[in-house]
């Protein structure tokens, strides 16, 4: 498997280097990331269920797509690239906000990310990549909030953090 690198940044988004992704997550170093929220014309959010064999949070539900830009790649370009790689479609994306968060995982890794949140609208059927995604579904934001309150363990920790930020920026 090809090694992936993340772009390390300071809290003002100044690039300070790159590091292999696993090492950055082991050391909990701040790096650039993005999260994509895709809605249909009815206003429902597309969730993805992470592939069961992912190195963390396998089988949990999360936002439509998220990942890290590569060195020299804008977050917008990276968001389009990963949307195609994970969900098999692309659409216009709009950056809504960015913020810093940190969350640990059960396996000793953690996320410490400057996360850029994008939204888009898509009407159609995704062609999910089974190496990345086990399933997908559409859900209203009201129903999603209820599900997270009743069963937070079914959702990724970062999605719950990002969703709270999303509602604060509405």
GUVEXPA-932441 format. One record per residue: residue number from 1; x negated, y, z negated of N, C-alpha, C, O in turn. Coordinates in nm, 2 decimals. Atoms other than C-alpha are relative to their C-alpha. Example, Ala and Ser with C-alpha at 12.3 -4.5 7.8 and 13.67 -1.06 7.14 Angstrom:
2
 num   n.xx   n.yy   n.zz  ca.xx  ca.yy  ca.zz   c.xx   c.yy   c.zz   o.xx   o.yy   o.zz
   1  -0.09  -0.12   0.00  -1.23  -0.45  -0.78  -0.09   0.12   0.00  -0.19   0.12  -0.07
   2   0.09  -0.11   0.00  -1.37  -0.11  -0.71   0.08   0.11  -0.08   0.03   0.22  -0.09
***
This chain:
170
 num   n.xx   n.yy   n.zz  ca.xx  ca.yy  ca.zz   c.xx   c.yy   c.zz   o.xx   o.yy   o.zz
   1  -0.08  -0.12   0.00   0.00   0.00   0.00  -0.09   0.13   0.00  -0.19   0.13  -0.07
   2   0.08  -0.12  -0.02  -0.13   0.34   0.10   0.01   0.09  -0.13   0.12   0.11  -0.18
   3   0.00  -0.09   0.12  -0.23   0.57  -0.19   0.07   0.13   0.04   0.05   0.19   0.14
   4  -0.07  -0.13  -0.02  -0.01   0.88  -0.23  -0.06   0.10  -0.10  -0.10   0.07  -0.21
   5   0.05  -0.10   0.09  -0.13   1.21  -0.37   0.10   0.11  -0.02   0.19   0.13   0.07
   6  -0.08  -0.11   0.03   0.05   1.49  -0.53  -0.08   0.13  -0.01  -0.20   0.12  -0.03
   7   0.07  -0.13   0.01  -0.03   1.86  -0.54   0.01   0.06  -0.14   0.13   0.08  -0.18
   8   0.00  -0.05   0.13  -0.13   1.98  -0.88   0.01   0.15   0.00  -0.05   0.22   0.09
   9  -0.03  -0.15   0.00  -0.01   2.34  -0.97  -0.01   0.05  -0.14   0.01  -0.03  -0.24
  10  -0.02  -0.06   0.13  -0.01   2.58  -1.26   0.15   0.04  -0.01   0.22   0.02   0.09
  11  -0.14  -0.04   0.02   0.32   2.72  -1.40   0.05   0.11   0.10   0.17   0.13   0.10
  12  -0.04  -0.11  -0.10   0.31   3.00  -1.13   0.00  -0.06   0.14   0.00   0.02   0.24
  13   0.01   0.07  -0.13   0.29   2.74  -0.85  -0.13   0.03   0.08  -0.13   0.02   0.20
  14   0.13  -0.01  -0.07  -0.07   2.81  -0.77  -0.06  -0.13   0.01  -0.08  -0.20  -0.09
  15   0.06   0.13  -0.02  -0.23   2.50  -0.62  -0.14   0.00  -0.07  -0.22   0.08  -0.06
  16   0.13   0.02   0.07  -0.52   2.37  -0.84  -0.07  -0.13   0.04  -0.17  -0.16  -0.02
  17   0.06   0.13  -0.05  -0.59   2.04  -0.66   0.10  -0.10   0.04   0.22  -0.08   0.04
  18  -0.08   0.12  -0.02  -0.46   1.70  -0.57  -0.04  -0.11  -0.09  -0.16  -0.11  -0.13
  19   0.03   0.11   0.08  -0.44   1.38  -0.76   0.08  -0.12   0.05   0.19  -0.10   0.10
  20  -0.08   0.12  -0.03  -0.33   1.02  -0.69   0.12   0.00  -0.08   0.12   0.03  -0.20
  21  -0.13  -0.01   0.06   0.04   1.00  -0.77   0.01  -0.07  -0.14   0.06  -0.02  -0.23
  22  -0.01   0.07   0.12   0.02   0.73  -1.03  -0.08   0.06  -0.12  -0.04   0.07  -0.23
  23   0.09  -0.06   0.11  -0.27   0.90  -1.22   0.06   0.13  -0.05   0.06   0.15  -0.17
  24  -0.07  -0.12   0.04  -0.08   1.23  -1.22   0.11  -0.03  -0.10   0.14   0.04  -0.19
  25  -0.11   0.04   0.08   0.22   1.05  -1.37  -0.05  -0.06  -0.13   0.02  -0.05  -0.24
  26   0.06   0.05   0.13   0.00   0.87  -1.63  -0.05   0.11  -0.09  -0.03   0.10  -0.21
  27   0.05  -0.11   0.07  -0.16   1.19  -1.73   0.10   0.12  -0.03   0.06   0.21  -0.10
  28  -0.11  -0.10   0.01   0.16   1.39  -1.71  -0.04   0.14   0.03  -0.02   0.24  -0.04
  29   0.05  -0.13  -0.05   0.00   1.67  -1.51   0.10   0.07   0.09   0.17   0.00   0.17
  30  -0.10  -0.07  -0.07   0.21   1.94  -1.36  -0.03   0.00   0.15  -0.14   0.03   0.19
  31   0.01   0.01  -0.15   0.27   1.89  -0.98   0.13   0.04   0.07   0.24   0.05   0.01
  32  -0.11  -0.04  -0.08   0.50   2.00  -0.71   0.09  -0.12   0.03   0.04  -0.23   0.06
  33  -0.10   0.10  -0.03   0.82   1.81  -0.64   0.12   0.07   0.06   0.13   0.19   0.06
  34  -0.13  -0.05  -0.05   1.16   1.85  -0.48   0.11  -0.09  -0.03   0.09  -0.22  -0.04
  35  -0.12   0.08   0.02   1.51   1.73  -0.53   0.10   0.05   0.10   0.13   0.17   0.11
  36  -0.10  -0.03  -0.10   1.78   1.72  -0.26   0.13  -0.05  -0.05   0.15  -0.16  -0.09
  37  -0.14   0.02   0.03   2.15   1.74  -0.33   0.08   0.01   0.13   0.09   0.12   0.18
  38  -0.08  -0.01  -0.12   2.36   1.65  -0.02   0.15  -0.02  -0.03   0.18  -0.11  -0.10
  39  -0.15   0.00   0.02   2.73   1.72  -0.02   0.07  -0.03   0.13   0.01   0.00   0.24
  40  -0.08   0.01  -0.13   3.00   1.62   0.23   0.09   0.12   0.00   0.10   0.20  -0.09
  41  -0.08  -0.11  -0.01   3.25   1.87   0.35   0.11   0.01  -0.10   0.17   0.12  -0.12
  42  -0.10   0.00   0.11   3.49   1.77   0.07  -0.06   0.04  -0.13   0.01   0.06  -0.23
  43   0.07  -0.04   0.12   3.23   1.88  -0.18  -0.05  -0.11  -0.09  -0.09  -0.08  -0.21
  44   0.05   0.12   0.08   3.13   1.53  -0.30  -0.15  -0.01   0.02  -0.20   0.02   0.13
  45   0.14   0.01   0.00   2.77   1.47  -0.39  -0.04  -0.15   0.04   0.02  -0.24  -0.01
  46   0.05   0.14  -0.03   2.58   1.17  -0.23  -0.10  -0.03  -0.10  -0.21   0.03  -0.12
  47   0.09   0.06   0.09   2.41   0.97  -0.50  -0.07  -0.11   0.07  -0.01  -0.18   0.15
  48   0.07   0.12  -0.04   2.14   0.71  -0.43  -0.02  -0.08  -0.12  -0.05  -0.03  -0.23
  49   0.04   0.10   0.11   2.08   0.40  -0.64  -0.14  -0.04   0.04  -0.16  -0.10   0.15
  50   0.14   0.04  -0.03   1.70   0.35  -0.65  -0.01  -0.15   0.02   0.05  -0.23  -0.05
  51   0.03   0.14  -0.02   1.57   0.02  -0.52  -0.03  -0.06  -0.13  -0.10   0.00  -0.22
  52   0.02   0.07   0.13   1.56  -0.24  -0.80  -0.15  -0.02  -0.03  -0.18  -0.03  -0.15
  53   0.14   0.03   0.03   1.18  -0.29  -0.76  -0.09   0.12   0.00  -0.21   0.11   0.01
  54   0.08  -0.12   0.01   1.07   0.07  -0.78  -0.08   0.00  -0.13  -0.05  -0.07  -0.23
  55   0.09   0.01   0.11   0.78   0.13  -1.02   0.05   0.06  -0.13  -0.01   0.04  -0.23
  56  -0.08  -0.05   0.12   1.01   0.32  -1.26   0.14   0.03   0.04   0.17   0.06   0.16
  57  -0.14  -0.04  -0.02   1.38   0.38  -1.29   0.07  -0.08   0.11   0.17  -0.03   0.17
  58  -0.06   0.09  -0.11   1.47   0.09  -1.05   0.15  -0.03  -0.04   0.18  -0.05  -0.15
  59  -0.15   0.03   0.02   1.85   0.04  -1.01   0.08   0.11  -0.06   0.20   0.10  -0.07
  60  -0.07  -0.12   0.05   1.94   0.38  -1.16   0.05   0.09   0.11  -0.01   0.10   0.21
  61  -0.06  -0.09  -0.09   2.16   0.63  -0.99  -0.07   0.14  -0.02  -0.11   0.18  -0.13
  62   0.07  -0.13   0.00   2.01   0.97  -0.90   0.05   0.08   0.12   0.14   0.04   0.19
  63  -0.04  -0.08  -0.11   2.04   1.26  -0.66  -0.03  -0.06   0.13  -0.10  -0.16   0.14
  64   0.01   0.05  -0.13   2.04   1.21  -0.29  -0.14  -0.04   0.04  -0.17  -0.15   0.10
  65   0.14   0.03  -0.04   1.66   1.22  -0.24  -0.09   0.09  -0.09  -0.05   0.20  -0.13
  66   0.10  -0.08   0.06   1.35   1.34  -0.43  -0.13  -0.06   0.02  -0.15  -0.18   0.04
  67   0.14   0.04  -0.02   0.98   1.32  -0.40  -0.10   0.11  -0.02  -0.07   0.21  -0.09
  68   0.11  -0.10   0.02   0.66   1.52  -0.37  -0.05   0.04   0.14  -0.06  -0.04   0.23
  69   0.06  -0.04  -0.12   0.52   1.73  -0.09  -0.15  -0.04   0.00  -0.21  -0.06  -0.10
  70   0.14   0.04  -0.02   0.18   1.63   0.05  -0.08   0.13   0.01  -0.03   0.24   0.03
  71   0.09  -0.12  -0.02  -0.12   1.87   0.06   0.02   0.06   0.14   0.02  -0.01   0.24
  72  -0.02  -0.07  -0.13  -0.06   2.13   0.33   0.14  -0.01   0.05   0.17   0.05   0.16
  73  -0.14   0.02  -0.05   0.31   2.04   0.36   0.09   0.09  -0.09   0.08   0.09  -0.21
  74  -0.09  -0.08   0.08   0.58   2.28   0.25   0.10  -0.09  -0.07   0.12  -0.20  -0.03
  75  -0.10   0.08   0.06   0.84   2.16   0.01   0.12  -0.03   0.09   0.18  -0.13   0.09
  76  -0.11   0.01  -0.09   1.11   2.22   0.27  -0.03  -0.11   0.11   0.05  -0.20   0.13
  77   0.04   0.10  -0.10   0.92   2.01   0.53   0.00  -0.14  -0.07   0.05  -0.24  -0.01
  78   0.00   0.12   0.07   0.87   1.74   0.27   0.14  -0.05  -0.03   0.16  -0.17  -0.02
  79  -0.14   0.04   0.02   1.24   1.74   0.18   0.06  -0.06   0.12   0.13  -0.17   0.11
  80  -0.05   0.06  -0.12   1.33   1.68   0.54  -0.06  -0.13   0.03   0.01  -0.23   0.07
  81   0.07   0.12  -0.03   1.07   1.41   0.58   0.06  -0.11  -0.09   0.09  -0.22  -0.04
  82  -0.04   0.11   0.09   1.18   1.21   0.27   0.15  -0.03   0.02   0.19  -0.14   0.00
  83  -0.14   0.03  -0.03   1.55   1.25   0.35   0.01  -0.10   0.11   0.10  -0.19   0.11
  84   0.00   0.10  -0.11   1.48   1.07   0.68  -0.05  -0.13  -0.05   0.00  -0.24  -0.01
  85   0.07   0.13   0.04   1.25   0.81   0.52   0.09  -0.08  -0.10   0.09  -0.20  -0.09
  86  -0.08   0.07   0.10   1.49   0.73   0.23   0.14  -0.03   0.05   0.20  -0.14   0.03
  87  -0.14   0.01  -0.03   1.84   0.80   0.36   0.04  -0.01   0.15   0.15  -0.04   0.19
  88  -0.02   0.02  -0.14   1.80   0.78   0.74   0.07   0.11   0.07   0.13   0.08   0.18
  89  -0.06  -0.11  -0.07   1.94   1.12   0.83  -0.07   0.13  -0.04  -0.15   0.13  -0.14
  90   0.05  -0.13   0.03   1.85   1.49   0.83   0.11   0.10   0.02   0.21   0.07   0.09
  91  -0.10  -0.11  -0.02   2.05   1.81   0.80  -0.07   0.13  -0.05  -0.18   0.13  -0.10
  92   0.05  -0.13   0.04   2.00   2.18   0.73  -0.01   0.00  -0.16   0.09  -0.05  -0.22
  93   0.02   0.00   0.14   1.86   2.23   0.38  -0.02   0.15  -0.05  -0.09   0.23   0.03
  94   0.02  -0.13   0.06   1.87   2.55   0.16  -0.06  -0.02  -0.14  -0.01  -0.09  -0.22
  95   0.06   0.00   0.14   1.64   2.61  -0.14   0.09   0.08  -0.09   0.13   0.19  -0.06
  96  -0.09  -0.07   0.10   1.86   2.70  -0.44  -0.08   0.06  -0.12  -0.05   0.17  -0.16
  97   0.07  -0.05   0.12   1.61   2.74  -0.73  -0.12  -0.10  -0.02  -0.13  -0.21   0.04
  98   0.11   0.09   0.04   1.29   2.59  -0.88  -0.01   0.02  -0.15   0.02   0.12  -0.21
  99   0.02   0.00   0.14   1.21   2.51  -1.24  -0.10  -0.11  -0.04  -0.13  -0.20   0.04
 100   0.09   0.10   0.05   0.96   2.31  -1.45   0.07  -0.09  -0.11   0.14  -0.04  -0.19
 101  -0.05   0.09   0.10   1.06   2.00  -1.65  -0.10  -0.11  -0.02  -0.19  -0.13   0.06
 102   0.09   0.11   0.04   0.89   1.71  -1.82   0.09  -0.11  -0.06   0.18  -0.08  -0.15
 103  -0.07   0.11   0.06   1.04   1.37  -1.90  -0.08  -0.13   0.01  -0.14  -0.16   0.11
 104   0.08   0.12   0.00   0.88   1.04  -2.01   0.09  -0.12   0.05   0.21  -0.11   0.06
 105  -0.06   0.12  -0.05   0.96   0.69  -1.87  -0.03  -0.11  -0.10  -0.13  -0.10  -0.18
 106   0.02   0.11   0.09   0.98   0.36  -2.06  -0.14  -0.07   0.03  -0.19  -0.14  -0.06
 107   0.12   0.07  -0.03   0.67   0.23  -1.88  -0.13   0.08  -0.03  -0.24   0.04   0.02
 108   0.11  -0.08   0.04   0.44   0.50  -2.02  -0.04   0.11   0.10  -0.12   0.20   0.07
 109   0.02  -0.11  -0.09   0.45   0.72  -1.71   0.09   0.12  -0.04   0.18   0.10  -0.12
 110  -0.09  -0.11   0.02   0.61   1.06  -1.71   0.00   0.10   0.12  -0.10   0.10   0.19
 111   0.00  -0.11  -0.10   0.72   1.34  -1.48  -0.03   0.13  -0.07   0.02   0.15  -0.18
 112   0.02  -0.14   0.05   0.59   1.69  -1.53  -0.01   0.08   0.13  -0.11   0.08   0.20
 113  -0.01  -0.05  -0.14   0.71   1.87  -1.22   0.05   0.15   0.00   0.13   0.19  -0.08
 114  -0.05  -0.12  -0.05   0.76   2.21  -1.07   0.09  -0.04   0.11   0.05  -0.07   0.22
 115  -0.10   0.06  -0.09   1.08   2.10  -0.89   0.08   0.11   0.07   0.13   0.20   0.02
 116  -0.08  -0.09  -0.09   1.23   2.28  -0.59   0.13  -0.07   0.04   0.12  -0.18   0.09
 117  -0.13   0.07  -0.02   1.60   2.20  -0.56   0.06   0.06   0.13   0.08   0.18   0.15
 118  -0.06  -0.04  -0.13   1.76   2.20  -0.21   0.14  -0.06   0.01   0.16  -0.17  -0.05
 119  -0.14   0.05  -0.03   2.12   2.15  -0.10   0.02   0.00   0.15  -0.04   0.07   0.22
 120  -0.04   0.01  -0.14   2.27   2.05   0.23   0.14  -0.06   0.01   0.19  -0.12  -0.09
 121  -0.13   0.06  -0.03   2.59   1.93   0.39  -0.02  -0.10   0.11  -0.08  -0.07   0.21
 122   0.01   0.11  -0.10   2.62   1.60   0.58   0.13  -0.08   0.00   0.19  -0.10  -0.10
 123  -0.13   0.07  -0.02   2.92   1.42   0.72  -0.04  -0.12   0.09  -0.07  -0.10   0.21
 124   0.04   0.12  -0.07   2.83   1.06   0.83  -0.04  -0.11  -0.09  -0.03  -0.10  -0.21
 125   0.04   0.12   0.07   2.69   0.73   0.73  -0.16   0.01   0.00  -0.22   0.01   0.10
 126   0.15   0.01   0.01   2.33   0.72   0.60  -0.05  -0.13   0.05   0.03  -0.23   0.05
 127   0.07   0.13  -0.04   2.09   0.45   0.72  -0.10  -0.02  -0.11  -0.22   0.01  -0.08
 128   0.09   0.01   0.11   1.93   0.37   0.38  -0.11  -0.09   0.03  -0.10  -0.20   0.09
 129   0.12   0.08  -0.01   1.58   0.24   0.36   0.00  -0.10  -0.12  -0.01  -0.05  -0.23
 130  -0.01   0.09   0.12   1.61  -0.08   0.14  -0.12  -0.01  -0.09  -0.12  -0.05  -0.20
 131   0.12   0.00   0.08   1.25  -0.04   0.02   0.01   0.12  -0.10  -0.06   0.11  -0.20
 132  -0.02  -0.12   0.08   1.36   0.29  -0.14   0.13   0.01  -0.07   0.14   0.05  -0.19
 133  -0.13  -0.02   0.04   1.73   0.27  -0.19   0.08  -0.13   0.00   0.08  -0.20   0.10
 134  -0.08   0.12   0.01   1.96  -0.01  -0.31   0.14   0.03   0.06   0.20  -0.06   0.12
 135  -0.13  -0.03  -0.04   2.29   0.17  -0.24   0.02   0.15  -0.01  -0.07   0.23  -0.05
 136  -0.03  -0.14   0.01   2.46   0.51  -0.21   0.15   0.01  -0.02   0.23  -0.09   0.00
 137  -0.15  -0.02   0.01   2.80   0.66  -0.29   0.02   0.15  -0.01  -0.07   0.23  -0.05
 138  -0.05  -0.14   0.02   2.99   0.99  -0.29   0.08   0.01  -0.12   0.15  -0.08  -0.16
 139  -0.07  -0.02   0.13   3.12   1.14  -0.61   0.03   0.15  -0.02  -0.05   0.23   0.02
 140  -0.03  -0.14   0.03   3.29   1.46  -0.72  -0.09   0.04  -0.12  -0.13  -0.05  -0.20
 141   0.09  -0.04   0.12   3.08   1.67  -0.97   0.08  -0.02  -0.13   0.01  -0.05  -0.23
 142  -0.07   0.03   0.13   3.36   1.64  -1.23  -0.01  -0.15  -0.04  -0.03  -0.18  -0.15
 143   0.01   0.14   0.03   3.36   1.26  -1.20  -0.14  -0.04  -0.04  -0.16  -0.12  -0.13
 144   0.14   0.02   0.03   2.98   1.26  -1.21  -0.03   0.04  -0.14  -0.09  -0.04  -0.22
 145   0.02  -0.04   0.14   2.97   1.46  -1.53   0.06  -0.09  -0.10   0.00  -0.12  -0.21
 146  -0.07   0.10   0.09   3.22   1.22  -1.69  -0.08  -0.13  -0.01  -0.10  -0.18  -0.12
 147   0.07   0.12   0.00   3.02   0.92  -1.58  -0.13   0.01  -0.08  -0.17  -0.08  -0.16
 148   0.13  -0.03   0.07   2.69   1.07  -1.72   0.03   0.00  -0.15  -0.05  -0.05  -0.23
 149  -0.03   0.00   0.14   2.86   1.14  -2.05   0.03  -0.13  -0.06  -0.01  -0.17  -0.17
 150  -0.04   0.13   0.05   3.00   0.79  -2.08  -0.12  -0.10   0.01  -0.13  -0.19  -0.07
 151   0.11   0.10  -0.03   2.69   0.60  -1.94  -0.13   0.06   0.04  -0.17   0.04   0.16
 152   0.12  -0.07  -0.05   2.38   0.82  -1.93  -0.11  -0.10   0.04  -0.20  -0.06   0.12
 153   0.11   0.10  -0.04   2.16   0.50  -1.91   0.01  -0.05   0.14  -0.09  -0.11   0.19
 154  -0.01   0.04  -0.14   2.29   0.44  -1.56  -0.06   0.10   0.10  -0.06   0.07   0.22
 155   0.05  -0.11  -0.08   2.13   0.76  -1.43  -0.15   0.03  -0.04  -0.19   0.01  -0.15
 156   0.14  -0.04   0.03   1.76   0.87  -1.40   0.00   0.12  -0.09   0.09   0.21  -0.09
 157   0.02  -0.11   0.10   1.64   1.10  -1.67  -0.02   0.13   0.07   0.04   0.23   0.03
 158   0.02  -0.12  -0.06   1.52   1.36  -1.43   0.13   0.06   0.07   0.15   0.18   0.07
 159  -0.13  -0.04  -0.06   1.86   1.37  -1.25   0.09   0.07  -0.10   0.15   0.17  -0.07
 160  -0.08  -0.06   0.10   2.03   1.45  -1.57  -0.05   0.14  -0.04   0.03   0.23  -0.06
 161   0.06  -0.13   0.03   1.79   1.74  -1.64   0.03   0.09   0.12   0.07   0.21   0.10
 162  -0.02  -0.08  -0.12   1.81   1.87  -1.28   0.15   0.04   0.02   0.18   0.15   0.05
 163  -0.14  -0.03  -0.01   2.19   1.85  -1.28   0.04   0.11  -0.10   0.12   0.20  -0.06
 164  -0.03  -0.11   0.09   2.21   2.07  -1.59  -0.05   0.13   0.05   0.02   0.23   0.04
 165   0.05  -0.12  -0.06   1.99   2.32  -1.42   0.09   0.04   0.12   0.11   0.16   0.13
 166  -0.08  -0.03  -0.12   2.20   2.30  -1.11   0.13   0.07  -0.04   0.17   0.17   0.02
 167  -0.12  -0.06   0.05   2.52   2.38  -1.30  -0.02   0.14  -0.06   0.06   0.23  -0.04
 168   0.03  -0.14   0.05   2.35   2.68  -1.47  -0.03   0.10   0.11  -0.01   0.22   0.09
 169   0.02  -0.09  -0.11   2.26   2.82  -1.13   0.12   0.01   0.10   0.11   0.09   0.19
 170  -0.12  -0.02  -0.08   2.61   2.78  -0.98   0.05   0.14  -0.01   0.15   0.17   0.06
***
